[in-house]
Every structure is written in C-alpha cells, then in structure tokens.
Amino acid sequence: MTTIVPAGPPLEEPLFAIARRSVLIHDSERDRWLGVDCWYPALDDSGAASVYELLPGLGFTANARHETAAETRSFPLVVWSHGRTGTRSAYVMLCEGLAARGYIVVSSDHPGDTLGDWLLGAAVDDATNEAQRQADLRFVLDTATQSHAIIPAGARIDHTRIAVAGHSYGAHTVLSLCGDENFDSRIKAVAGMQSLTRSIRRSAIARISVPLLMVVGMQDATTPPELDADRAFSAAGPLARRVDIEAAGHQACSDVGLYLELAPQVPELPDFIGDFVRSMADNITGTAGDPWRPTVGLHLELLGNWLGEVLGVESTQARVEFARLVERPGVSLRLGRGMAPDTVQS
C-alpha cells in the first residue's frame, strides 16, 4: 500500500504554475549515473501532482505537477547541490519556490554522498566526494544547457543568467567550483546556505569573481559561523554579501521541518525513521518545536530576491525586497571587502 501525504501550501504565492521532471543521466566519461530533478515554470497547473518518494511506498506531494507543458519564454537557470547525506529532493519547498518565482531549477544527486550511500556504508572519502561533486555539477550544467535530457522540450534557459547554489557540503561544492582556477564563465552568481567552508582555501574564496551570497544560521551547530562563515567571508571580495539569521540552524533551508510535520500522518512509520527525523528538530531554528515555514520561507525570499537583483530579473524591485528582508529583527547584512553600504550593487 502506498501512502501519499500533502505538503500543504507553498511558502509564498506563486507567480507561475510549476512542474517537475525527474530523470537519470549518464556521464560516459566517468561511467557515472546521476538522478536529476528539474523544476520549471509551466503553462498551467493541470495534470497529476508530482510525487516525491521518501521511502518505498511513502511519499508526498507539494505544488509541482508531473511533467506538464513548460512555459516557452526563457528563464534563468539555478543548479542546486545538496548537503552531506542529502538527496536532490531534500529541498523541495525551496526549489519549488524558486521555480514558482520564474527560475528553472536543476538538482542532482551526488552518488557516494547521499543518505542511501551512508546507510549502506557506500559513502566515499572527502577528497573523492569533493572531486566527484564538482564534476557532477559541471556535467549537469553542460547537459542542461546543451540538450533536453534534463529540461523538458519547450523549456528555454536564458544562458546569460545562470547561477549555482547549495546547502552545507553543497555550498562547499558551488563555492569551490566558482573559486577554481578554471572557472566556468557561464556561471554569473553563486550562493551558499549554511555553508561548509573550513576546507576551502581562502585563496579560492578570494578568486570568486561573481556575486556571492552566504546565508548563515547563527544557531548552526554543524557548520558554526565562527568555524565556517567567518573564515570564508573574510576572504570574499566586494561582490559578496553575508546574511546572518539569528533564529536559524543547520537545516534552515531544507525539508527537515516538513518531514517533522508529515511524520505523524504516516501510519506505521518505522521507529528508526521517526527517531532520525526527530533528532534534527532543533536544527531548523535552533529550538525544537518552532514553526519551520517562516524560516524556510525567509531563505526562499532572500535567495529569490538576491538572484533577481544580481541576474537582472525585476532587479529594482528585487533590490528593494532584499533590503527590506535584511532589516528584519534577527536578520543582519554584512558586505564584502571594499564595499560601502551605499555601493551595494550586482
């Protein structure tokens, strides 16, 4: 028997109907298969809901439809990288929200560092993981921009507006990619949420030449600000911005809060699954039991408006909205080296 539960309303009023396509792609040079999800603006919200499978026989639905026809105008592309032990679909609320704002969002699994790999004892060492992750993103970016193996027929990417973003080890991946000496000039912006940066050379951070956003959870015990964000941001250049959120933990942008909400609705949920999810209850805001939607929603607004500004999508309004967000109580903005408050620009 299959149990499908609804995720509830989207984090904000969508500007576009959205759909999701899920595919396997093969990197023949590395003989490596990648599972990839693509969320995209759709013509309408008709058709069946897309089902996100958490376990065999257990899944949930959110806002996306299953592979309905795409809007034919061109949209910016965001390539997302998941954190350690994560999956490509562990940030559904955030990725759907970006698509509903008018982005094509592509998220790949990183084999060797997914939840399944860790449960089965198949996780790779850090050096291998970091090399594989960067190669995964390069291959996904090539595939998404050069064919319809990932994005559906009819969908169009604006090749002048491409960004990469990630959470935790995924942030390590995208920051390292943009700080590489062989930087891919197609990438116009990079963002890290609760970033793992301690093993990235400061010289690599300093080489990042595109707009950079770091969103930092001040209650993050996994990538503590003093160990990760402080060191990295001190090396970042004038196009960098850092947003500190006082009531945010390590899972402040992921679907962990959603899983906590859905778990009681699932009959006969295995105890070890329920215990695992509950063990992360204080990782969203720093306090177990706090509502999760405002926190994940704040990350969506910050990332969405920052992308809108630096990629030139409704840039004036996005700039105003971003400035409003960082003036909220418990939220603060820091600027990169050499950037005065009155010269914040894309």
C-alpha positions, 0 to 999 in steps of 0.5 A: 500500500502506498501512502501519499501525504500533502505538503500543504501550501507553498511558502509564498504565492506563486507567480507561475504554475510549476512542474517537475521532471525527474530523470537519470543521466549518464556521464560516459566519461566517468561511467557515472549515473546521476538522478536529476530533478528539474523544476520549471515554470509551466503553462498551467497547473493541470495534470497529476501532482508530482510525487516525491518518494521518501521511502518505498511506498511513502511519499508526498506531494507539494505544488509541482505537477508531473511533467506538464507543458513548460512555459516557452519564454526563457528563464534563468537557470539555478543548479542546486547541490545538496548537503552531506547525506542529502538527496536532490529532493531534500529541498523541495519547498525551496526549489519549488519556490524558486521555480514558482518565482520564474527560475528553472531549477536543476538538482542532482544527486551526488552518488557516494554522498547521499543518505542511501550511500551512508546507510549502506556504508557506500559513502566515499572519502572527502577528497573523492566526494569533493572531486566527484561533486564538482564534476557532477555539477559541471556535467549537469550544467553542460547537459542542461544547457546543451540538450533536453535530457534534463529540461523538458522540450519547450523549456528555454534557459536564458544562458546569460543568467545562470547561477549555482547554489547549495546547502552545507557540503553543497555550498562547499561544492558551488563555492569551490567550483566558482573559486577554481582556477578554471572557472566556468564563465557561464556561471554569473552568481553563486550562493551558499546556505549554511555553508561548509567552508573550513576546507576551502582555501581562502585563496579560492574564496578570494578568486570568486569573481561573481556575486556571492551570497552566504546565508548563515544560521547563527544557531548552526551547530554543524557548520558554526559561523565562527568555524565556517562563515567567518573564515570564508567571508573574510576572504570574499571580495566586494561582490559578496554579501553575508546574511546572518539569521539569528533564529536559524540552524543547520537545516534552515533551508531544507525539508527537515521541518516538513518531514517533522510535520508529515511524520505523524500522518504516516501510519506505521512509520518505522521507529528508526525513521521517526527517531532520525527525523526527530533528532534534527528538530532543533536544527531548523531554528535552533529550538525544537518545536518552532514553526519551520515555514517562516524560516524556510520561507525567509531563505526562499525570499532572500535567495529569490530576491538576491538572484533577481537583483544580481541576474537582472530579473525585476532587479529594482524591485528585487533590490528593494525586497532584499533590503527590506528582508535584511532589516528584519529583527534577527536578520543582519547584512554584512558586505564584502571587502571594499564595499560601502553600504551605499555601493551595494550593487550586482 
